[in-house]
Amino acid sequence: MRRPFTRPCLFTLPLVLLAVALGNAGSGAPGERPRLSISLPLPALELVRDDAVFFSFARQLSRETDRLLAAPDMSAVEQKSLLGLRIHLALCLREDEVARGAADLLRELQTNPGERAHSGVLTRALIDSRRDPVALERTLRAALQALPRDPAVRRAVQRSAAKIAALSESSLLAEIRDDVGPKLARGEPCTLEMADQIVRAGHRLRNILPLRAAMLRAYEAALATWP
């Protein structure tokens, strides 16, 4: 029987991350859900493009995300959202063991068997290959071919490949320019969802697009062997 996710699973993350999370957990009113508390130093599109500002923002947001992850009684949906964000932040900041630990926790929360089997495969391949395209293609292909030969898993692999194939610099920047930017320009606060969009765009621009061709070759080769 699969072990249910519980807060003590956070101990599988590095102790330094746990210490930061516990040290920054907000008290708030009893029963009140902690919320994102962060401001953008630049308009969203400029932030995503500027390396120095983006990484400074990512470090600040990682501390805020750790604070939110330390909150008690969080729903699985909230946990999944925050863990996904934390993985992207950790990959951007080269906090590889944090990314690996968060990916393991996120996998525990997946209820779809196909998504559960595929969960974390790309994150671990990025880490293990040290972002080298030749090593990444080899590592990712082997990891994908080792997955259970199940139709649900194949569909999850196909969805992941399709998402990577659809990525481009223009589409990533357009999402920030056309969706996040106008909301912030109207004076809306930077919500967790907006921050996640900004970080995902920054992560994909820096960590996925340069390796996109190698990733797609690995996915294509693995899918070609599927029955």
Secondary structure in CASP SS format (residue, H / E / C, confidence):
PFRMAT SS
TARGET T0000
AUTHOR 0000-0000-0000
METHOD secondary structure of the structure
MODEL  1
M C 1.00
R C 1.00
R C 1.00
P C 1.00
F C 1.00
T C 1.00
R H 1.00
P H 1.00
C H 1.00
L H 1.00
F H 1.00
T H 1.00
L C 1.00
P C 1.00
L H 1.00
V H 1.00
L H 1.00
L H 1.00
A H 1.00
V H 1.00
A H 1.00
L H 1.00
G H 1.00
N C 1.00
A C 1.00
G C 1.00
S C 1.00
G C 1.00
A C 1.00
P C 1.00
G C 1.00
E C 1.00
R C 1.00
P C 1.00
R C 1.00
L C 1.00
S C 1.00
I C 1.00
S C 1.00
L C 1.00
P C 1.00
L C 1.00
P C 1.00
A H 1.00
L H 1.00
E H 1.00
L H 1.00
V H 1.00
R H 1.00
D C 1.00
D H 1.00
A H 1.00
V H 1.00
F H 1.00
F H 1.00
S H 1.00
F H 1.00
A H 1.00
R H 1.00
Q H 1.00
L H 1.00
S H 1.00
R H 1.00
E H 1.00
T H 1.00
D H 1.00
R H 1.00
L H 1.00
L H 1.00
A C 1.00
A C 1.00
P C 1.00
D C 1.00
M C 1.00
S C 1.00
A H 1.00
V H 1.00
E H 1.00
Q H 1.00
K H 1.00
S H 1.00
L H 1.00
L H 1.00
G H 1.00
L H 1.00
R H 1.00
I H 1.00
H H 1.00
L H 1.00
A H 1.00
L H 1.00
C H 1.00
L C 1.00
R C 1.00
E C 1.00
D H 1.00
E H 1.00
V H 1.00
A H 1.00
R H 1.00
G H 1.00
A H 1.00
A H 1.00
D H 1.00
L H 1.00
L H 1.00
R H 1.00
E H 1.00
L H 1.00
Q C 1.00
T C 1.00
N C 1.00
P H 1.00
G H 1.00
E H 1.00
R H 1.00
A H 1.00
H H 1.00
S C 1.00
G C 1.00
V H 1.00
L H 1.00
T H 1.00
R H 1.00
A H 1.00
L H 1.00
I H 1.00
D H 1.00
S H 1.00
R C 1.00
R C 1.00
D C 1.00
P H 1.00
V H 1.00
A H 1.00
L H 1.00
E H 1.00
R H 1.00
T H 1.00
L H 1.00
R H 1.00
A H 1.00
A H 1.00
L H 1.00
Q H 1.00
A C 1.00
L C 1.00
P C 1.00
R C 1.00
D C 1.00
P H 1.00
A H 1.00
V H 1.00
R H 1.00
R H 1.00
A H 1.00
V H 1.00
Q H 1.00
R H 1.00
S H 1.00
A H 1.00
A H 1.00
K H 1.00
I H 1.00
A H 1.00
A H 1.00
L C 1.00
S C 1.00
E H 1.00
S H 1.00
S H 1.00
L H 1.00
L H 1.00
A H 1.00
E H 1.00
I H 1.00
R H 1.00
D H 1.00
D H 1.00
V H 1.00
G H 1.00
P H 1.00
K H 1.00
L H 1.00
A H 1.00
R C 1.00
G C 1.00
E C 1.00
P C 1.00
C C 1.00
T C 1.00
L H 1.00
E H 1.00
M H 1.00
A H 1.00
D H 1.00
Q H 1.00
I H 1.00
V H 1.00
R H 1.00
A H 1.00
G H 1.00
H H 1.00
R H 1.00
L H 1.00
R H 1.00
N H 1.00
I H 1.00
L H 1.00
P H 1.00
L H 1.00
R H 1.00
A H 1.00
A H 1.00
M H 1.00
L H 1.00
R H 1.00
A H 1.00
Y H 1.00
E H 1.00
A H 1.00
A H 1.00
L H 1.00
A H 1.00
T C 1.00
W C 1.00
P C 1.00
END
